[in-house]
Amino acid sequence: MTPKLQRRQLLTLMAAAAAGVPALAQPSKPLRLIVPFPAGGTADVLPRMLVEKLRAAYPAGVIVENKSGAGGNIGADYVARSDPDGTTFLVSPPGPVAINQHLYKSLPFDPTKWVPVTVIATAPNVLDVSLKLPVKDLQEFIAYVKANPGKVTYASQGNGSTSHLTAALFMQLTGTKMIHVPYKGTAPALVDVMAGNADVFFDNVGSSAQHHKAGKLRILGVADTERSPLVPSVPTFAESNLPGMQAVTFFSMMAPPGTPKEIVAYAHRHFSAALAAPDIREKFADQGAVPGGWSPEKTAQFVKNESDRWSKVIQSASVKVE
C-alpha cells in the first residue's frame, strides 16, 4: 500500500469518526450504478461524469450499466433484488422511485423500501416543439393546440415517464388535448421531434438545449422558477402567464432495501464530495443540471413530496399504464 493511499484512508477514517459515522472498509467489489433507462439521456450522462471522482473510494472500479424497460421498473427490480452490500445502487429519474407506484397495478419491487442515499442532481423540464409547427412562443403554441384538438402529437420517454406526466400537467392547466406517442427513452423521442414525426416533447433541458441552439427544434418554455443558463433567452412558463407549470426532473440514488446505515453513509460521503468538485459542477451545468449531494434524510423527504405531487396529476388526468 502506498503512503499516499495510507494517508487517504487515514483521512477517511478520521472524517468518519468526526461525523459520528462508523468506519467502513473500501468495498472489494466494483461499484455498479444501474440506470434503468437507455444510454444517451441525462439520466445516463450524469453518473458517468462521476466515475473518475469515485475511483479512490471504490478502487475495484465503478461501472454504469443501463437496464431499461417498463418505465424503469426492470432496472429498479434488478437493484431491489441485489445484495445490500453497498456495491449496487439505482441512479434514476423519478419513475421507479416516486411515480410508478401510482401508475402500475402492481410492481415487482416495493418503492417504499428504497434506502435513499442522495439526489445526484435536478434539472428543469422544457417544452420542445418541432420546427414544422407554425409557432414562435408559448401563447401561439397554446392557441394552435386549441385550434387543432387531438391532432398535435407529443412524444415521451415512455408511459408514465416525467415527460408524459409533464405533458399531462400542461394539458390540465391549458385545457388542451394532444395525442401521446411513447418512445423508449429520450434519444429516440428527440430524433422524431427534430425529424417532424412528433410535434412536441417535454424534455429536460440538458438533452434539448444543444438542439435548440443548433436550430433543430424550438424550446418555448422552462418549467422552473428561473430561466435556465443553458437557454437564457427562453422564458419560464410563469413569465409566459402559466405559473402553475412547474416540473423539475430529479436524479436520485437509491440503495437496495435493507442496506445498513454505515454503507449509506459511506456512499453519501463520497458521492457528495464528488458532486462538490468544481469541475463536476461545471460539467453538470453544461447539462443544465444542478448538483445535489443532499443528505439521505433530505432526499427521503423530497422524494415523498414529489411522489405526492405527481400522484395528484396522475389521478386528475386518469393516466394509466398496463
HELIX and SHEET records of a PDB file:
HELIX    1   1 PRO A    3  ALA A   18  1                                  16    
HELIX    2   2 THR A   42  LEU A   54  1                                  13    
HELIX    3   3 ALA A   70  GLY A   72  5                                   3    
HELIX    4   4 ASN A   73  ALA A   80  1                                   8    
HELIX    5   5 GLY A   95  ILE A   99  3                                   5    
HELIX    6   6 ASN A  100  HIS A  102  5                                   3    
HELIX    7   7 PRO A  111  LYS A  113  5                                   3    
HELIX    8   8 LEU A  138  ALA A  147  1                                  10    
HELIX    9   9 THR A  162  THR A  174  1                                  13    
HELIX   10  10 THR A  186  ALA A  195  1                                  10    
HELIX   11  11 VAL A  205  LYS A  213  1                                   9    
HELIX   12  12 ALA A  238  SER A  240  5                                   3    
HELIX   13  13 LYS A  261  ALA A  276  1                                  16    
HELIX   14  14 PRO A  278  ASP A  286  1                                   9    
HELIX   15  15 PRO A  296  ALA A  317  1                                  22    
SHEET    1   A 8 VAL A  62  ASN A  66  0                                        
SHEET    2   A 8 LEU A  31  VAL A  35  1                                        
SHEET    3   A 8 THR A  88  SER A  92  1                                        
SHEET    4   A 8 VAL A 248  ALA A 255 -1                                        
SHEET    5   A 8 VAL A 115  VAL A 129 -1                                        
SHEET    6   A 8 VAL A 200  ASN A 204 -1                                        
SHEET    7   A 8 THR A 153  SER A 156  1                                        
SHEET    8   A 8 ILE A 179  PRO A 182  1                                        
SHEET    1   B 6 VAL A  62  ASN A  66  0                                        
SHEET    2   B 6 LEU A  31  VAL A  35  1                                        
SHEET    3   B 6 THR A  88  SER A  92  1                                        
SHEET    4   B 6 VAL A 248  ALA A 255 -1                                        
SHEET    5   B 6 VAL A 115  VAL A 129 -1                                        
SHEET    6   B 6 ARG A 218  VAL A 222 -1                                        
SHEET    1   C 6 VAL A  62  ASN A  66  0                                        
SHEET    2   C 6 LEU A  31  VAL A  35  1                                        
SHEET    3   C 6 THR A  88  SER A  92  1                                        
SHEET    4   C 6 VAL A 248  ALA A 255 -1                                        
SHEET    5   C 6 VAL A 115  VAL A 129 -1                                        
SHEET    6   C 6 VAL A 290  PRO A 291 -1                                        
END                                                                             
